[in-house]
Amino acid sequence: IIEPDKLEHFVFGGAAALPGYYLGWEMSKGKRSTAIWTGLAFGTGVNVVKELTDGNKNNAFSTNDVVFGVAGAIVTTFVTDLIFQSEGSKKRREDRRLEKEKKHLDELYDNEEVITLNQ
């Protein structure tokens, strides 16, 4: 059975990784690697701080607690990344479709102009 403190670290790591990923995504204008590293850094950082405060209470630093926190950060970061990539793919497909439609309309407009000028 997993100790409650280990689960707390897992949850804290995951909870911190989510806004970290989003912040990295926004600051880098959608650069995936930056979002992943920022999510992992936030999750890990929160866990180290939590463990330092836990360690002050019982005079011991638990590497295992931090490992659980990092695991939570990894899981949340990569699940978030899958969701963002899926949404990004939909948006890219829609952008390509709109671009083709715009190009087609521009060509029709250009041809209409030519026809109008020739009359």
All heavy atoms as an XYZ file, in Angstrom:
936
protein
N       0.842     -1.186      0.000
C       0.000      0.000      0.000
C       0.890      1.254      0.000
O       1.961      1.251      0.599
C      -0.965     -0.019      1.207
C      -1.973      1.076      1.047
C      -0.227      0.109      2.516
C      -3.218      0.890      1.869
N       0.420      2.271     -0.678
C       1.189      3.510     -0.794
C       0.819      4.447      0.353
O      -0.361      4.668      0.640
C       0.923      4.184     -2.150
C       1.337      3.240     -3.286
C       1.662      5.497     -2.255
C       0.969      3.741     -4.652
N       1.832      4.989      0.980
C       1.614      5.902      2.104
C       0.908      7.179      1.632
O       1.142      7.643      0.512
C       2.958      6.291      2.715
C       3.755      5.126      3.263
C       5.178      5.533      3.617
O       5.412      6.731      3.905
O       6.043      4.648      3.584
N       0.072      7.753      2.493
C      -0.646      8.983      2.120
C       0.294     10.120      1.707
O      -0.018     10.887      0.786
C      -1.427      9.351      3.383
C      -1.596      8.062      4.112
C      -0.367      7.253      3.797
N       1.437     10.242      2.348
C       2.380     11.315      1.998
C       2.908     11.137      0.576
O       3.096     12.118     -0.145
C       3.541     11.361      3.003
C       4.435     12.570      2.778
O       3.883     13.694      2.673
O       5.654     12.388      2.671
N       3.125      9.900      0.160
C       3.608      9.640     -1.203
C       2.542     10.047     -2.217
O       2.841     10.641     -3.256
C       3.952      8.158     -1.387
C       4.953      7.606     -0.394
C       6.363      7.904     -0.785
C       7.363      7.174      0.075
N       7.717      7.844      1.311
N       1.285      9.726     -1.901
C       0.188     10.128     -2.785
C       0.064     11.647     -2.858
O      -0.211     12.203     -3.924
C      -1.131      9.517     -2.313
C      -1.254      8.005     -2.483
C      -2.553      7.508     -1.877
C      -1.156      7.604     -3.938
N       0.263     12.312     -1.726
C       0.238     13.780     -1.728
C       1.301     14.331     -2.670
O       1.047     15.271     -3.422
C       0.476     14.330     -0.319
C      -0.715     14.261      0.591
C      -0.401     14.819      1.969
O       0.603     15.566      2.128
O      -1.168     14.500      2.899
N       2.496     13.762     -2.606
C       3.570     14.215     -3.490
C       3.198     13.989     -4.951
O       3.441     14.852     -5.802
C       4.890     13.515     -3.147
C       5.590     14.151     -1.996
N       6.418     15.242     -2.146
C       5.579     13.856     -0.675
C       6.898     15.595     -0.958
N       6.405     14.766     -0.050
N       2.621     12.837     -5.253
C       2.202     12.529     -6.616
C       1.180     13.572     -7.092
O       1.300     14.121     -8.182
C       1.602     11.117     -6.669
C       1.310     10.649     -8.063
C       2.276     10.005     -8.806
C       0.063     10.848     -8.631
C       2.016      9.553    -10.101
C      -0.218     10.410     -9.918
C       0.756      9.762    -10.656
N       0.189     13.850     -6.257
C      -0.861     14.806     -6.613
C      -0.297     16.220     -6.725
O      -0.613     16.955     -7.672
C      -2.020     14.747     -5.590
C      -2.995     15.897     -5.785
C      -2.736     13.406     -5.700
N       0.540     16.632     -5.777
C       1.135     17.971     -5.832
C       1.985     18.129     -7.094
O       1.959     19.179     -7.740
C       1.998     18.255     -4.592
C       1.225     18.787     -3.426
C       0.770     17.932     -2.436
C       0.959     20.137     -3.315
C       0.057     18.412     -1.350
C       0.248     20.634     -2.229
C      -0.211     19.767     -1.244
N       2.751     17.100     -7.424
C       3.576     17.159     -8.633
C       2.735     17.323     -9.873
O       3.025     18.140    -10.754
N       1.658     16.544     -9.942
C       0.762     16.648    -11.090
C       0.028     17.973    -11.139
O      -0.107     18.590    -12.196
N      -0.434     18.424     -9.988
C      -1.178     19.688     -9.931
C      -0.301     20.872    -10.329
O      -0.778     21.819    -10.956
C      -1.739     19.898     -8.531
N       0.965     20.833     -9.993
C       1.869     21.931    -10.349
C       2.322     21.827    -11.803
O       2.600     22.843    -12.450
C       3.083     21.931     -9.429
N       2.391     20.622    -12.332
C       2.851     20.430    -13.708
C       1.868     21.004    -14.721
O       2.263     21.531    -15.758
C       3.088     18.952    -13.984
N       0.582     20.921    -14.418
C      -0.434     21.387    -15.366
C      -0.303     22.878    -15.683
O      -0.162     23.247    -16.854
C      -1.830     21.041    -14.849
C      -2.993     21.390    -15.766
C      -2.877     20.678    -17.102
C      -4.296     21.011    -15.082
N      -0.315     23.767    -14.680
C      -0.130     25.184    -15.029
C       1.272     25.460    -15.576
O       1.459     26.371    -16.380
C      -0.382     25.931    -13.723
C      -0.267     24.922    -12.650
C      -0.584     23.597    -13.259
N       2.257     24.664    -15.132
C       3.606     24.829    -15.675
C       3.649     24.548    -17.169
O       4.249     25.291    -17.940
N       2.998     23.474    -17.583
C       2.934     23.128    -19.006
C       2.254     24.256    -19.781
O       2.759     24.719    -20.800
C       2.167     21.817    -19.201
C       2.097     21.374    -20.647
C       2.996     20.436    -21.141
C       1.160     21.900    -21.512
C       2.951     20.037    -22.467
C       1.108     21.509    -22.841
C       2.005     20.574    -23.312
O       1.960     20.192    -24.626
N       1.106     24.686    -19.270
C       0.351     25.728    -19.969
C       1.159     27.022    -20.072
O       1.181     27.666    -21.126
C      -0.982     25.986    -19.263
C      -1.830     26.985    -19.986
C      -2.502     26.635    -21.155
C      -1.941     28.288    -19.523
C      -3.260     27.560    -21.839
C      -2.703     29.213    -20.201
C      -3.367     28.852    -21.358
O      -4.111     29.771    -22.032
N       1.828     27.401    -18.987
C       2.650     28.612    -19.005
C       3.766     28.493    -20.039
O       4.018     29.415    -20.818
C       3.234     28.876    -17.611
C       4.095     30.114    -17.467
C       3.261     31.370    -17.660
C       4.759     30.132    -16.101
N       4.444     27.344    -20.045
C       5.505     27.128    -21.037
C       4.970     27.177    -22.457
O       5.597     27.734    -23.363
N       3.785     26.608    -22.659
C       3.146     26.590    -23.983
C       2.847     28.020    -24.446
O       3.147     28.392    -25.577
C       1.857     25.773    -23.900
C       1.104     25.660    -25.183
C       0.100     26.471    -25.618
C       1.294     24.692    -26.216
N      -0.357     26.059    -26.845
C       0.366     24.969    -27.237
C       2.164     23.614    -26.352
C       0.282     24.201    -28.388
C       2.066     22.851    -27.502
C       1.144     23.145    -28.503
N       2.275     28.807    -23.548
C       1.908     30.176    -23.897
C       3.139     31.065    -24.110
O       3.187     31.830    -25.063
C       1.016     30.785    -22.808
C      -0.389     30.223    -22.788
C      -1.167     30.535    -24.049
O      -1.155     31.693    -24.501
O      -1.788     29.603    -24.596
N       4.113     30.961    -23.207
C       5.295     31.821    -23.296
C       6.132     31.519    -24.536
O       6.777     32.405    -25.085
C       6.142     31.694    -22.037
C       5.481     32.325    -20.831
S       6.442     32.141    -19.329
C       7.897     33.093    -19.737
N       6.118     30.254    -24.975
C       6.928     29.877    -26.131
C       6.111     29.864    -27.422
O       6.590     29.406    -28.453
C       7.552     28.504    -25.908
O       6.538     27.504    -25.905
N       4.870     30.329    -27.339
C       3.968     30.370    -28.495
C       3.765     28.975    -29.100
O       3.851     28.777    -30.307
C       4.477     31.360    -29.541
C       4.478     32.789    -29.052
C       4.953     33.736    -30.115
C       4.771     35.162    -29.740
N       5.607     35.755    -28.799
N       3.531     28.019    -28.222
C       3.191     26.674    -28.674
C       4.347     25.733    -28.912
O       4.178     24.688    -29.532
N       5.527     26.067    -28.404
C       6.669     25.179    -28.586
C       6.552     24.018    -27.596
O       6.627     24.200    -26.377
C       7.972     25.937    -28.388
C       9.190     25.134    -28.756
C      10.450     25.971    -28.705
C      11.646     25.110    -29.036
N      12.884     25.853    -28.806
N       6.383     22.843    -28.132
C       6.087     21.660    -27.327
C       7.173     21.340    -26.299
O       6.886     21.065    -25.139
C       5.883     20.492    -28.286
C       5.446     19.245    -27.634
C       5.208     18.192    -28.687
N       4.779     16.960    -28.061
C       4.913     15.794    -28.616
N       5.438     15.683    -29.814
N       4.515     14.721    -27.981
N       8.425     21.362    -26.712
C       9.505     20.987    -25.790
C       9.581     21.943    -24.602
O       9.806     21.516    -23.464
C      10.848     20.927    -26.516
O      11.189     22.191    -27.048
N       9.365     23.229    -24.845
C       9.375     24.198    -23.750
C       8.237     23.922    -22.778
O       8.411     23.973    -21.563
C       9.262     25.634    -24.299
O      10.364     25.872    -25.175
C       9.258     26.663    -23.189
N       7.059     23.606    -23.316
C       5.905     23.308    -22.465
C       6.173     22.088    -21.595
O       5.874     22.084    -20.395
C       4.668     23.087    -23.329
N       6.762     21.048    -22.185
C       7.058     19.821    -21.426
C       8.059     20.116    -20.316
O       7.847     19.750    -19.156
C       7.569     18.712    -22.360
C       6.415     18.209    -23.244
C       8.180     17.558    -21.564
C       6.844     17.272    -24.359
N       9.154     20.779    -20.655
C      10.180     21.055    -19.639
C       9.662     21.974    -18.546
O      10.005     21.806    -17.371
C      11.447     21.618    -20.281
C      12.251     20.556    -20.943
C      12.455     20.396    -22.285
C      12.931     19.468    -20.314
N      13.208     19.278    -22.517
C      13.523     18.686    -21.331
C      13.084     19.063    -18.990
C      14.269     17.544    -21.059
C      13.825     17.920    -18.720
C      14.409     17.178    -19.746
N       8.831     22.939    -18.913
C       8.285     23.845    -17.902
C       7.339     23.099    -16.969
O       7.364     23.297    -15.749
C       7.560     25.031    -18.571
O       8.442     25.646    -19.501
C       7.125     26.059    -17.550
N       6.508     22.223    -17.520
C       5.620     21.414    -16.694
C       6.395     20.540    -15.726
O       6.080     20.471    -14.525
N       7.423     19.872    -16.238
C       8.245     19.018    -15.373
C       8.970     19.829    -14.295
O       9.055     19.395    -13.148
C       9.253     18.228    -16.211
C       8.647     17.187    -17.152
C       9.738     16.592    -18.054
C       7.935     16.094    -16.378
N       9.452     21.000    -14.674
C      10.165     21.844    -13.704
C       9.233     22.327    -12.589
O       9.598     22.292    -11.412
C      10.792     23.044    -14.421
N       8.031     22.752    -12.959
C       7.077     23.200    -11.944
C       6.733     22.061    -10.989
O       6.725     22.235     -9.773
C       5.800     23.723    -12.599
C       5.810     25.189    -12.913
C       6.800     25.738    -13.709
C       4.829     26.015    -12.424
C       6.811     27.077    -14.017
C       4.822     27.373    -12.722
C       5.819     27.906    -13.516
N       6.402     20.894    -11.560
C       6.034     19.744    -10.730
C       7.153     19.315     -9.810
O       6.935     19.021     -8.626
N       8.357     19.291    -10.321
C       9.512     18.888     -9.518
C       9.814     19.942     -8.447
O      10.055     19.611     -7.286
C      10.743     18.672    -10.415
O      10.425     17.652    -11.371
C      11.954     18.248     -9.617
N       9.769     21.211     -8.851
C      10.061     22.294     -7.904
C       9.111     22.321     -6.727
O       9.529     22.433     -5.569
N       7.835     22.162     -7.001
C       6.844     22.146     -5.918
C       7.110     20.978     -4.981
O       6.999     21.101     -3.753
C       5.407     22.081     -6.500
C       4.395     21.653     -5.461
C       5.030     23.438     -7.072
N       7.492     19.834     -5.537
C       7.751     18.672     -4.698
C       8.995     18.820     -3.843
O       9.008     18.377     -2.692
C       7.829     17.415     -5.551
C       6.484     16.776     -5.611
O       6.085     16.141     -4.656
N       5.770     16.996     -6.687
N      10.000     19.425     -4.369
C      11.208     19.640     -3.566
C      10.890     20.593     -2.410
O      11.276     20.341     -1.266
C      12.368     20.170     -4.436
C      13.527     20.650     -3.582
C      12.840     19.077     -5.401
N      10.136     21.662     -2.710
C       9.744     22.598     -1.642
C       8.879     21.895     -0.604
O       9.084     22.048      0.603
C       9.012     23.839     -2.229
C       8.378     24.676     -1.146
C       9.984     24.660     -3.061
N       7.912     21.078     -1.068
C       7.059     20.342     -0.130
C       7.899     19.410      0.731
O       7.699     19.313      1.944
C       5.983     19.545     -0.861
C       5.061     18.808      0.114
C       4.016     17.997     -0.595
C       3.062     17.273      0.337
N       3.548     16.790      1.596
N       8.845     18.734      0.137
C       9.673     17.805      0.910
C      10.573     18.550      1.887
O      10.821     18.071      2.996
C      10.494     16.905     -0.009
C      11.228     15.806      0.707
C      10.324     14.976      1.622
O       9.148     14.756      1.309
O      10.826     14.544      2.682
N      11.069     19.705      1.493
C      11.886     20.497      2.424
C      11.062     20.923      3.633
O      11.552     20.889      4.755
C      12.487     21.722      1.717
C      13.608     21.417      0.725
C      13.973     22.666     -0.070
C      14.828     20.849      1.433
N       9.804     21.300      3.413
C       8.964     21.672      4.553
C       8.587     20.432      5.369
O       8.527     20.502      6.593
C       7.689     22.421      4.118
O       6.943     21.604      3.223
C       8.029     23.728      3.448
N       8.337     19.297      4.690
C       8.087     18.041      5.415
C       9.318     17.649      6.222
O       9.213     17.210      7.364
C       7.763     16.884      4.455
C       6.380     16.988      3.847
O       5.600     17.864      4.263
O       6.092     16.181      2.933
N      10.486     17.823      5.615
C      11.738     17.459      6.280
C      11.993     18.291      7.521
O      12.557     17.802      8.499
N      11.569     19.553      7.500
C      11.724     20.404      8.676
C      10.870     19.901      9.834
O      11.216     20.078     10.990
C      11.357     21.856      8.353
C      12.436     22.530      7.535
O      13.582     22.081      7.505
N      12.071     23.595      6.856
N       9.739     19.274      9.511
C       8.847     18.772     10.559
C       9.419     17.517     11.225
O       9.293     17.339     12.418
C       7.471     18.439      9.977
C       6.701     19.641      9.510
C       5.403     19.212      8.856
C       4.770     20.363      8.115
N       3.652     19.925      7.282
N      10.022     16.639     10.410
C      10.510     15.375     10.985
C      12.024     15.185     10.835
O      12.528     14.085     10.996
C       9.744     14.180     10.386
C       9.880     14.112      8.875
O      10.774     14.708      8.308
N       8.986     13.383      8.240
N      12.729     16.252     10.506
C      14.190     16.244     10.396
C      14.734     15.200      9.427
O      15.797     14.636      9.629
C      14.847     16.044     11.772
C      14.601     17.224     12.673
O      14.536     18.363     12.215
N      14.428     16.961     13.959
N      13.997     14.935      8.353
C      14.475     13.972      7.355
C      13.977     14.391      5.978
O      12.841     14.809      5.822
C      13.977     12.577      7.689
N      14.850     14.264      4.995
C      14.497     14.539      3.604
C      14.315     13.192      2.925
O      15.205     12.351      2.935
C      15.616     15.331      2.916
C      15.295     15.727      1.502
C      14.682     16.936      1.245
C      15.603     14.893      0.443
C      14.386     17.316     -0.059
C      15.305     15.258     -0.853
C      14.704     16.480     -1.108
N      13.148     12.968      2.327
C      12.857     11.687      1.693
C      12.957     11.799      0.171
O      12.130     12.448     -0.469
C      11.463     11.197      2.080
O      11.129     10.054      1.321
N      13.966     11.160     -0.369
C      14.123     11.123     -1.820
C      12.948     10.387     -2.457
O      12.501     10.746     -3.534
C      15.453     10.434     -2.195
O      16.515     11.108     -1.519
C      15.705     10.493     -3.677
N      12.438      9.358     -1.776
C      11.300      8.616     -2.308
C      10.072      9.509     -2.476
O       9.314      9.356     -3.442
C      10.952      7.423     -1.409
C      11.964      6.315     -1.513
O      12.685      6.210     -2.503
N      12.040      5.477     -0.493
N       9.850     10.423     -1.543
C       8.730     11.353     -1.669
C       8.888     12.202     -2.933
O       7.930     12.417     -3.683
C       8.628     12.269     -0.449
C       8.071     11.560      0.776
O       7.636     10.397      0.650
O       8.068     12.181      1.853
N      10.098     12.683     -3.159
C      10.358     13.504     -4.341
C      10.164     12.676     -5.611
O       9.604     13.159     -6.596
C      11.770     14.134     -4.286
C      12.086     14.873     -5.573
C      11.881     15.079     -3.093
N      10.577     11.426     -5.583
C      10.394     10.543     -6.743
C       8.903     10.407     -7.064
O       8.506     10.466     -8.233
C      11.056      9.165     -6.507
C      10.627      8.154     -7.558
C      12.573      9.312     -6.481
N       8.069     10.236     -6.057
C       6.625     10.157     -6.292
C       6.102     11.468     -6.881
O       5.242     11.467     -7.760
C       5.873      9.811     -4.998
C       5.709      8.343     -4.790
C       6.728      7.599     -4.213
C       4.546      7.695     -5.183
C       6.593      6.233     -4.017
C       4.401      6.329     -4.997
C       5.423      5.590     -4.417
N       6.616     12.571     -6.395
C       6.204     13.869     -6.928
C       6.606     14.048     -8.376
O       5.823     14.535     -9.198
N       7.819     13.642     -8.690
C       8.291     13.726    -10.071
C       7.448     12.805    -10.960
O       7.097     13.160    -12.089
C       9.800     13.394    -10.171
C      10.234     13.271    -11.615
C      10.617     14.469     -9.458
N       7.080     11.638    -10.445
C       6.215     10.729    -11.211
C       4.876     11.398    -11.516
O       4.365     11.298    -12.642
C       6.007      9.428    -10.444
N       4.313     12.080    -10.541
C       3.059     12.808    -10.773
C       3.230     13.892    -11.819
O       2.364     14.088    -12.677
N       4.358     14.587    -11.764
C       4.635     15.638    -12.749
C       4.783     15.043    -14.147
O       4.280     15.599    -15.125
C       5.899     16.407    -12.357
N       5.464     13.909    -14.242
C       5.659     13.270    -15.547
C       4.320     12.830    -16.139
O       4.024     13.105    -17.305
C       6.632     12.071    -15.422
C       8.047     12.571    -15.152
C       6.592     11.194    -16.672
C       9.039     11.481    -14.765
N       3.527     12.139    -15.330
C       2.230     11.654    -15.825
C       1.371     12.821    -16.302
O       0.841     12.811    -17.417
C       1.498     10.832    -14.742
C       0.057     10.562    -15.132
C       2.233      9.525    -14.475
N       1.225     13.837    -15.471
C       0.372     14.974    -15.832
C       0.911     15.723    -17.034
O       0.148     16.103    -17.928
C       0.219     15.940    -14.643
O      -0.369     15.218    -13.566
C      -0.644     17.128    -14.998
N       2.220     15.936    -17.086
C       2.811     16.672    -18.207
C       2.559     15.944    -19.522
O       2.141     16.557    -20.510
C       4.325     16.867    -17.995
O       4.517     17.676    -16.833
C       4.972     17.541    -19.185
N       2.770     14.638    -19.553
C       2.621     13.931    -20.820
C       1.161     13.700    -21.203
O       0.833     13.714    -22.389
C       3.463     12.660    -20.830
C       4.918     12.983    -21.032
C       5.786     13.042    -19.956
C       5.407     13.305    -22.287
C       7.118     13.388    -20.134
C       6.734     13.661    -22.475
C       7.593     13.693    -21.395
N       0.280     13.548    -20.231
C      -1.151     13.467    -20.558
C      -1.619     14.822    -21.099
O      -2.340     14.892    -22.102
C      -1.985     13.032    -19.330
C      -3.475     13.244    -19.568
C      -1.706     11.572    -18.997
N      -1.189     15.902    -20.456
C      -1.528     17.246    -20.936
C      -0.987     17.464    -22.339
O      -1.673     18.013    -23.205
C      -0.981     18.323    -19.980
O      -1.496     18.078    -18.670
C      -1.364     19.717    -20.426
N       0.233     17.012    -22.580
C       0.841     17.157    -23.899
C       0.033     16.409    -24.957
O      -0.199     16.925    -26.049
C       2.282     16.651    -23.872
C       2.992     16.894    -25.193
O       3.089     18.067    -25.603
O       3.422     15.906    -25.816
N      -0.411     15.204    -24.635
C      -1.239     14.452    -25.590
C      -2.517     15.217    -25.919
O      -2.935     15.277    -27.083
C      -1.591     13.076    -25.024
C      -0.474     12.054    -24.984
C      -0.918     10.812    -24.221
C      -0.033     11.686    -26.392
N      -3.134     15.795    -24.911
C      -4.367     16.561    -25.126
C      -4.079     17.797    -25.980
O      -4.793     18.070    -26.944
C      -5.014     16.953    -23.786
C      -5.511     15.694    -23.078
C      -6.138     17.965    -23.985
C      -5.878     15.893    -21.626
N      -3.018     18.528    -25.653
C      -2.682     19.725    -26.419
C      -2.332     19.375    -27.855
O      -2.722     20.084    -28.779
C      -1.502     20.470    -25.771
C      -1.916     21.559    -24.835
C      -2.563     21.270    -23.640
C      -1.654     22.879    -25.134
C      -2.946     22.265    -22.776
C      -2.032     23.892    -24.266
C      -2.679     23.591    -23.084
N      -1.606     18.280    -28.057
C      -1.234     17.894    -29.412
C      -2.458     17.491    -30.217
O      -2.564     17.795    -31.395
C      -0.192     16.773    -29.398
C       1.146     17.199    -28.827
C       1.663     18.481    -29.431
O       1.785     18.615    -30.641
N       1.955     19.467    -28.590
N      -3.383     16.816    -29.576
C      -4.618     16.426    -30.241
C      -5.408     17.665    -30.650
O      -5.882     17.779    -31.776
C      -5.451     15.548    -29.305
O      -6.722     15.352    -29.842
N      -5.552     18.604    -29.734
C      -6.259     19.847    -30.035
C      -5.503     20.649    -31.091
O      -6.103     21.242    -31.973
C      -6.442     20.690    -28.772
C      -7.424     20.100    -27.789
C      -8.809     19.927    -28.374
O      -9.325     20.875    -29.007
O      -9.380     18.833    -28.206
N      -4.185     20.650    -30.994
C      -3.368     21.376    -31.964
C      -3.515     20.794    -33.364
O      -3.561     21.523    -34.351
N      -3.627     19.473    -33.457
C      -3.808     18.832    -34.753
C      -5.132     19.242    -35.377
O      -5.201     19.519    -36.569
C      -3.768     17.306    -34.609
O      -2.498     16.892    -34.202
N      -6.183     19.283    -34.570
C      -7.484     19.716    -35.076
C      -7.400     21.141    -35.597
O      -7.916     21.462    -36.655
C      -8.545     19.645    -33.972
C      -8.957     18.257    -33.595
C      -9.975     18.313    -32.461
C     -10.189     16.957    -31.841
N     -11.038     17.039    -30.642
N      -6.733     21.997    -34.814
C      -6.617     23.400    -35.208
C      -5.794     23.539    -36.482
O      -6.156     24.298    -37.378
C      -5.991     24.222    -34.083
C      -5.944     25.707    -34.402
C      -5.375     26.503    -33.270
C      -5.316     27.968    -33.520
N      -5.237     28.441    -34.862
N      -4.687     22.781    -36.590
C      -3.867     22.859    -37.801
C      -4.650     22.401    -39.026
O      -4.556     23.010    -40.094
C      -2.587     22.049    -37.629
C      -1.546     22.726    -36.731
C      -0.209     22.002    -36.757
N      -0.272     20.673    -36.195
C      -0.178     20.385    -34.905
N      -0.025     21.354    -34.027
N      -0.223     19.140    -34.476
N      -5.438     21.324    -38.887
C      -6.257     20.859    -40.019
C      -7.267     21.924    -40.423
O      -7.464     22.197    -41.608
C      -6.981     19.561    -39.653
C      -6.105     18.336    -39.730
C      -6.931     17.054    -39.683
N      -7.752     16.929    -38.489
C      -7.345     16.389    -37.338
N      -6.120     15.922    -37.226
N      -8.166     16.302    -36.313
N      -7.901     22.535    -39.435
C      -8.874     23.586    -39.724
C      -8.193     24.789    -40.372
O      -8.723     25.372    -41.322
C      -9.592     24.008    -38.437
C     -10.626     25.090    -38.621
C     -11.822     24.682    -39.469
O     -12.000     23.479    -39.759
O     -12.597     25.571    -39.844
N      -7.011     25.162    -39.889
C      -6.270     26.284    -40.478
C      -5.918     25.993    -41.931
O      -6.021     26.875    -42.786
C      -4.995     26.574    -39.678
C      -5.265     27.233    -38.336
O      -6.424     27.665    -38.102
O      -4.334     27.291    -37.514
N      -5.476     24.750    -42.217
C      -5.146     24.382    -43.604
C      -6.391     24.439    -44.488
O      -6.345     24.918    -45.618
C      -4.518     22.998    -43.664
C      -3.057     22.963    -43.255
C      -2.393     21.658    -43.635
N      -3.014     20.496    -43.037
C      -2.660     19.929    -41.893
N      -1.651     20.427    -41.210
N      -3.289     18.879    -41.420
N      -7.519     23.951    -43.970
C      -8.765     23.976    -44.738
C      -9.171     25.417    -45.041
O      -9.516     25.754    -46.180
C      -9.880     23.274    -43.961
C     -11.171     23.143    -44.773
C     -12.321     22.640    -43.925
N     -12.763     23.591    -42.917
C     -13.485     24.694    -43.169
N     -13.825     25.000    -44.396
N     -13.851     25.496    -42.185
N      -9.079     26.286    -44.032
C      -9.443     27.688    -44.242
C      -8.487     28.373    -45.217
O      -8.908     29.206    -46.028
C      -9.473     28.427    -42.907
C     -10.619     28.044    -41.965
C     -10.430     28.705    -40.610
C     -11.966     28.397    -42.565
N      -7.210     28.018    -45.135
C      -6.224     28.607    -46.047
C      -6.517     28.198    -47.491
O      -6.443     29.027    -48.411
C      -4.806     28.173    -45.641
C      -3.707     28.852    -46.419
C      -3.693     30.362    -46.259
O      -3.994     30.862    -45.170
O      -3.354     31.046    -47.256
N      -6.859     26.929    -47.707
C      -7.209     26.470    -49.062
C      -8.452     27.182    -49.569
O      -8.521     27.593    -50.730
C      -7.446     24.954    -49.070
C      -6.199     24.140    -49.014
C      -6.532     22.658    -49.034
C      -5.293     21.817    -48.870
N      -5.616     20.375    -48.830
N      -9.435     27.329    -48.692
C     -10.672     28.011    -49.070
C     -10.394     29.464    -49.421
O     -10.912     29.982    -50.411
C     -11.670     27.921    -47.914
C     -13.058     28.376    -48.277
C     -14.032     28.124    -47.147
O     -14.151     26.969    -46.692
O     -14.671     29.113    -46.721
N      -9.558     30.115    -48.633
C      -9.207     31.512    -48.903
C      -8.476     31.628    -50.235
O      -8.771     32.515    -51.043
C      -8.331     32.065    -47.779
C      -7.943     33.511    -47.973
C      -6.983     33.955    -46.895
C      -6.511     35.367    -47.077
N      -5.860     35.654    -48.332
N      -7.544     30.716    -50.486
C      -6.793     30.734    -51.740
C      -7.745     30.554    -52.922
O      -7.640     31.258    -53.931
C      -5.735     29.628    -51.729
C      -4.838     29.629    -52.932
C      -3.779     28.547    -52.830
C      -2.930     28.512    -54.063
N      -1.947     27.428    -54.031
N      -8.670     29.620    -52.793
C      -9.642     29.375    -53.854
C     -10.491     30.628    -54.107
O     -10.711     31.028    -55.265
C     -10.527     28.181    -53.482
C     -11.561     27.861    -54.503
N     -11.250     27.335    -55.735
C     -12.902     28.018    -54.478
C     -12.358     27.177    -56.434
N     -13.378     27.579    -55.682
N     -10.962     31.260    -53.029
C     -11.765     32.478    -53.179
C     -10.954     33.616    -53.789
O     -11.466     34.385    -54.619
C     -12.351     32.900    -51.837
C     -13.445     32.000    -51.281
C     -13.809     32.418    -49.868
C     -14.668     32.006    -52.175
N      -9.683     33.719    -53.411
C      -8.816     34.747    -53.992
C      -8.650     34.520    -55.490
O      -8.678     35.464    -56.282
C      -7.440     34.746    -53.312
C      -7.472     35.353    -51.919
O      -8.477     36.013    -51.569
O      -6.489     35.145    -51.169
N      -8.477     33.245    -55.882
C      -8.343     32.927    -57.306
C      -9.624     33.274    -58.058
O      -9.575     33.836    -59.159
C      -8.009     31.447    -57.491
C      -6.602     31.087    -57.090
C      -6.350     29.592    -57.087
O      -7.275     28.805    -57.403
O      -5.206     29.201    -56.764
N     -10.772     32.956    -57.474
C     -12.037     33.300    -58.112
C     -12.176     34.808    -58.257
O     -12.604     35.314    -59.302
C     -13.213     32.744    -57.306
C     -13.438     31.248    -57.359
C     -14.566     30.855    -56.403
C     -13.757     30.788    -58.769
N     -11.798     35.523    -57.234
C     -11.871     36.983    -57.262
C     -10.948     37.541    -58.338
O     -11.332     38.411    -59.117
C     -11.527     37.556    -55.892
C     -11.552     39.062    -55.846
C     -12.773     39.736    -55.821
C     -10.381     39.806    -55.848
C     -12.822     41.124    -55.790
C     -10.414     41.185    -55.824
C     -11.635     41.839    -55.791
O     -11.671     43.206    -55.762
N      -9.721     37.026    -58.395
C      -8.761     37.480    -59.408
C      -9.294     37.203    -60.807
O      -9.191     38.048    -61.701
C      -7.408     36.793    -59.221
C      -6.678     37.297    -57.980
O      -7.067     38.361    -57.442
O      -5.726     36.611    -57.534
N      -9.860     36.034    -61.031
C     -10.418     35.700    -62.345
C     -11.595     36.598    -62.691
O     -11.756     36.999    -63.828
C     -10.860     34.228    -62.386
C      -9.673     33.286    -62.437
O      -8.585     33.670    -62.837
N      -9.881     32.067    -61.999
N     -12.414     36.925    -61.717
C     -13.554     37.808    -61.958
C     -13.082     39.196    -62.341
O     -13.639     39.829    -63.227
C     -14.423     37.883    -60.700
C     -15.721     38.644    -60.916
C     -16.594     38.616    -59.672
O     -16.998     37.529    -59.260
O     -16.847     39.711    -59.148
N     -12.008     39.651    -61.705
C     -11.438     40.950    -62.030
C     -10.967     40.977    -63.492
O     -11.195     41.926    -64.219
C     -10.249     41.251    -61.111
C     -10.488     42.382    -60.169
C      -9.269     42.650    -59.324
O      -8.169     42.821    -59.872
O      -9.441     42.689    -58.104
N     -10.296     39.908    -63.903
C      -9.775     39.808    -65.266
C     -10.935     39.839    -66.242
O     -10.910     40.557    -67.255
C      -8.933     38.534    -65.451
C      -8.587     38.306    -66.901
C      -7.672     38.629    -64.615
N     -11.979     39.098    -65.955
C     -13.150     39.061    -66.833
C     -13.792     40.436    -66.895
O     -14.133     40.927    -67.980
C     -14.172     37.998    -66.354
C     -13.571     36.601    -66.535
C     -15.504     38.130    -67.067
C     -14.352     35.504    -65.872
N     -13.917     41.099    -65.755
C     -14.526     42.425    -65.717
C     -13.702     43.424    -66.509
O     -14.226     44.240    -67.243
C     -14.650     42.911    -64.252
O     -15.396     41.943    -63.523
C     -15.345     44.250    -64.166
N     -12.372     43.352    -66.405
C     -11.499     44.279    -67.134
C     -11.564     44.047    -68.637
O     -11.382     44.968    -69.412
C     -10.068     44.142    -66.623
C      -9.805     44.631    -65.195
C      -8.389     44.304    -64.793
C     -10.037     46.131    -65.097
N     -11.765     42.807    -69.039
C     -11.808     42.503    -70.481
C     -13.118     42.925    -71.117
O     -13.214     43.011    -72.334
C     -11.602     40.997    -70.706
C     -10.168     40.590    -70.444
O      -9.259     41.401    -70.560
N      -9.975     39.327    -70.108
N     -14.138     43.193    -70.373
C     -15.447     43.529    -70.966
C     -15.530     44.976    -71.355
O     -15.038     45.902    -71.040
C     -16.579     43.191    -69.995
C     -16.709     41.701    -69.834
C     -17.836     41.342    -68.881
O     -18.412     42.190    -68.213
N     -18.156     40.056    -68.804
